[in-house]
Amino acid sequence: MGKAASRGVVSVMVLVVLIACGGPGRDPPPTVPATAIAAGSGHSVASRADGTVWAWGCNYDGQLGDGTTTHRLTPVHVTGLSDVTSITGGFIHSLAVRSDGTAWAWGSNSIGQLGDGTTTRRRTPVQVSGLSDVTSITAGAVHSLALLSDGTVWAWGENWFGQLGDGSTNDRLVPVQVSGLSDVTSITAGDRHSLALRPDGTAWAWGANGHGQIGDGSTTRRFTPVQVSGLTDVTSIAAGGHHTLALHSDGTAWAWGRNHSGQIGDGSTSSRFTPVQVSGLSDVTGIAGGLYHSLALRSDGTVWAWGQNETGQLGDGTTTDRLTPVQVRDLSNVTSIAAGWYHSLALRSDGTVWAWGYNEHGQLGDGTTTDRLTPVLVVGLMDGSP
């Protein structure tokens, strides 16, 4: 065989090997970017551009929705859900809204927080009873809220502290309407308190108030909504365990409630019964609350954190609590943030999800159970399809 022929054979062989191994001549596997993130106490949830939902971390009560109670160190597909437009995570349950306006829930159901009329835990999603035209959803520890297209708010689950807002302390296995609220544009829930934002920029709150998390200047629990004192032009609200955050139209962040770890961000550890400004933050576009820590997203795509940091949930490379915001390290181009009880999540503009903090059950999604003091990539979330 001549040299030219030998080179031709070798070239063909190389091409065959490259094609077989996914090199030149073969399309790369498809990627599907994440579009939204949410966090529960020890699990994480993400929705993707294809309308599917994925979850990872703690799964004792089926809150990952994959039909098992096996903890997952990387994302798994939530069974039987498609066309999802909104997601949220509770203590040990999860919720989603589909494009047809129906709400779905899975995980722990000990006090009816799934809203299907039972107290049976569900390892895969079940439809929340009697709700239609749902636009968004949120979860507290063991209660849930839904916002309808008509601006009304509905709630179900535990109600001992009045967090369902129907004027009673009766737990509800199916949704009941929150009293006296209309024209609501946004909702959020803390451990056992709830909030709503109206189009006039006022924030309203109800439920547990032992640390001033309602923001009305008292520590009296409220069974129906009351207005948060001294705060107007609010564009976004978020709730931590026993504290609350608000974003003002001027780009400043405000907070109130429990502050033993500095989660209010005003440089002190004193609880606040009415809103105070978070120190040193401007151009804020997003906020999130964990159990005892808080996060903010700025317009430049950076993330800032403050409060408890025992497991690295502030992402600054230390385990030192912070009384004022510090920048999360090695993270840029962020478009959305979420906070679990002791871990944090960020969604970047390229559709990747990053996580840091506590990781005992794999809630960081990096394939390990190692706590992380700075962000790590959630692996496998964008790969292929279910």
N, C-alpha and C positions, 0 to 999 in steps of 0.2 A: 504494500500500500504506500502511495506517495505521501509526502509531507502535507500537501494541500488536503488530500483526502482524510488523512489522520486528524488534521485540525478541524475538518468538517464534522467528523464523528464525535470528537471531543466536545465541540460546540453544541451539537444536538443533545449529547448526554447531559451537559451542564444545564441546558434549557429545561430538559425533562425534570432534573432534580429541583431546579428553582420553582417550576410550576407545582411539583408535588409538595414542596415545603412552603408554598404560599409566597414565593418571591415574585419577580417580574413575570408578567403574563397571567397573573391570577388576581382577581379583585380582592382587596382586604376584607376581612369580616366586617359586617355592618356594626356601627356604633349608634346607640340611642341615648342622647343626653338626658340627664335629670332636669326636671322643670320645677320641682318643689321639694322641700324637706320639712320634716317634723320630728319631734323627739318626745318619748315618754320617759318614765322614771329610769328605766334601764334598757330601753330599746329605741331603735331609730327607724324612720319610715321615709321613703322617697317615692315620688311619682315621676314617670318618664314621659318623653314627648310622644310615645306611642299609646299613652293613656293607661299603661299598666302601673301597678303599685308593687314596691319591693320593701322588704323589712329585714332587720337583723338585730341580734342582741338577745336579751332575756326573753324566754318564751314559756315560762311556767304555766301560764293560763291561755296559751294559744294566741297571744297578742301579735305574733308575726303572721298569722293567717295562712300558714302553709299546711294546715291540717294536722300538725304535730304539736308536742310540747318540748321539742328539742331546741336548745339554744343554738344560735347560728352566728358564726364568726365572720361571715360574709353575707351579702344580701341574697334573699330567696324571694321567689315570686309569690305574692299574695294570691291565693287561689280564687278564680272565678270573678275577678273584677276587671272591667274594661271601661274605657272612656271616662276616666276619673279626672275631675277638675279641682278637687280640694282634698287635703288630708290633714290629720292631726293625731297626736298621741296623748293618751291619758296615763295614769299611774301604771296600770297593767291592762289597758285596752286601747284599741285603735279605731279610727273612724275615717270614712271617705264619702265624698259626694260625687255622683256621676253626672254626666252632661244632660241626662234626662231629668235632673232635679231630685232624684232619690238619694237617700242617705243610707249608708251601710256601716256595720259595726262588727267587731270581733274581739275576742279575748275574755277577760274577767267580766262577770255579770252578776256579782254577788248582791248588788243593791239595784239592779235594773239599769245599769249604766249603758247597756247596749240598746235599750229602748224597744225590744221586741216582745214585751209583755211577759217575759219570764225572768228567772234568775239563774238560768242555765248558761254556763260558759260556752263560748263558741270558738272553735279552732279555725273556722273559715267564716267569711263574711255572711251576715244575715241582714235583711233589710230592716231599717228602723220603721216602726209601725206608724201609719197615719200621717206621714209627712210627704209633701210634694213641693215642687218649686223651691227647693233648697239651693241657696247660693254659696254658703260657706258653713263651716262646722268647727267646733273647738271642744276640747276636753279638759276637765279638771281632774282631780285625783280619782273620784268615783262618781262624777256627774258629767253630763254632756250638754252641749248647747248647739242649736242650729238657727241660722238666719235665713228667713224666707224672702222671696223676691218682693213681697209686699211690705217689707221693712219690719215685720214682727219677729220676735225671738221666742223660741220654744226650748224647753229644758226637760231633762229626765235623769233618774238615778238618785243618789243620796241627797237628802234635803234637810238634815238635822240643823244646819246652820242657816237655812233659808236661801241656799245657793241656787235654788231653782226659780226663786223670785215670784212664786205664785201666791205669796201671803201665808203660806203654811210651813209646817216642818214635816210634812208627810213625804216619804220617799215615793217616787213615781217610776213605774215599770214601762210606761209609754209617755211620749212627750205631752207637756202641758204648756200653755202660753204664759210667758213672763208678763206680769201685770203692769199696765200703765206705760208700756214702751211702744213707740211707733217711729217710723222713718229712720230705723237703725241702718247704719252702713257697715259696721264692723263689730265683731264680738271677740272676747277672749275669756279664759278661765284660769284661775290659780288653783291652789290646793283645794280650798273650799269656799272660794268667792268667785264672783262673775262680774264681767263688765261689758258695756255696750257704748258705742260711739254713734252720735247723731250727726246729721249733716250741718248743723249749726256750730259744730266744733265742741260741743259739750260732751263730757264723759259721765256715765252713770254706772253705779255699782251696787251690789247686794251680796248678802251671805256673811261669812265669817269676817270678824272685824277686831279680833283680840289684839292685833298689832297695828291697827289703824289702816289696814290695807284697802278699806273702802274709800278713805280719803275725805270723809265728811267732818273731820275734826273730832271724832269720838272713837270709842272702842266698843260701841254697841252693835251687835249683829243686826243686819237688816233683812227683812223677809220680802221686801219689794224694793225696786230700784230707787236710789237717792243720787242726787247730783254730786259729783266730785267737786270739792270746794276750790274756788279761786283759780280755776283752770279753763281757759277758752282757747279757741283756734287750734284744737287738737286735731291731728291728721292720722294718728295711729295709736293703738293701745296694745299693751302686752302685760301678762301677769306672771309673776314668779310664784314660789310656794306660798309666801305670806307677805309679799310685797307687789307693787304695781308700778308700771312704767307707762309714760305717755310721751309722744313726739309732738312737738309744737310746730306750727307752720313756719316759724323762723329758723327751724333746723336745730333747736335746742331740745334736750331730753330732760324729763322731769320724773321724779319717783317719790313713792311714799310707802309706809308700812314698816315691816320688820327690818332691822338694820344691824343685827348683832355681828355680822361678818363684813359690813360695809357695802352691802348689796344696793343701798340707795345711791351711793356714789357721791356723797356731799362732803367726804372727808371725815365723817364721824361714825360712831357706832350707836347713835341714838335713833330709836324708832321715830318715825314722822307720821303724824295723823292727818296732815294735809301735804300737798305736793311741794317739793323743793327741787331746785335745779341741780342736775348732775354736773359736777365740776369739770370744767375744761373741755367740754365737747361742743362742737359746732358742725354745721353741715351734715347733720344726722339724717339718714333716709330710712333706717329700719332699726327696730328694737326687739329684744327677746329676753325672757326671764326664766332662769332655772330655779331650783329649790332655794338656794342661797347665793346665787350669782346672777349677773346681768350682762347682756351683750348689746352693742350698738354697731350699726353699719354706717359708714360715712360715704359721702358722695364720691370720694376718690377711690372707693372699692376696698378700703381698709376696714378691719374689724377691731373693736375696742372692748375691753372686758373689765369687770370689777366685782368685788365681793369675795366669797369663799373660794379658796384655791387649793384645798387639801389634796386633791387628786389631779391637779393640773388643768382644771376646767377653764382657767383664764387664758391658757395658751401662750404665756409669756416666758416659758422655759423654767419656771420656778413652782414651788408649792406655797408661796407666801400670799396670804390674803391681801387684797388691795382695797383701800377706802376710796380711791378715785380711779378713773379709767386708765388702763395701760393697753398698749397696742398688742394684738395677737401677732406672734412672730411668723414670718415666712408665708404670709398670706396676702394675696392681692387679687384685684378684679373680681371681688365677691359681689353677688347680686342679691343674696338672701341668707338669713341666719336663723338658727333654732337652738334652743337650750333644753337639755334634759335635766334630771335632778342633779347629776354630778358630771355631765359631759356636754359638749357643745358641737354644733355642726355648722358648716358653711357651704353654700352652693356658689360655684364660680361661673363666670360668663361662658366658659367652654363646656358647661354641663357636667363637670366633675364635682364630686362631693368630698369634703374634707372634714375630719373629726379629731377631737382631742379631749383629754380628761380621763375619767374613770372607764375601765374596760373589762371588768370582771366577767361579764357575760358576752363579750364580743360586740358591745354596742358601738364601738368605733369602726367596725367593719373592715379592719385591716388584716383579718385572718389570725389574730392573736388575742390573748387576754391580758396584754401588757398595757398599763396606764401610759398615756402619752402626754408630755408636758408642752408639746407643740403639735401643730396639725399634721395628720397623716392622711393619705389618700384612701378613701373607701374603695376597695378593689372589686372588680367584676361587675359593677353596677351598669356600666355603659355597654357591656359586651353582648352582642347578638340580640336574641329575642327569647321569650319564655319557652 
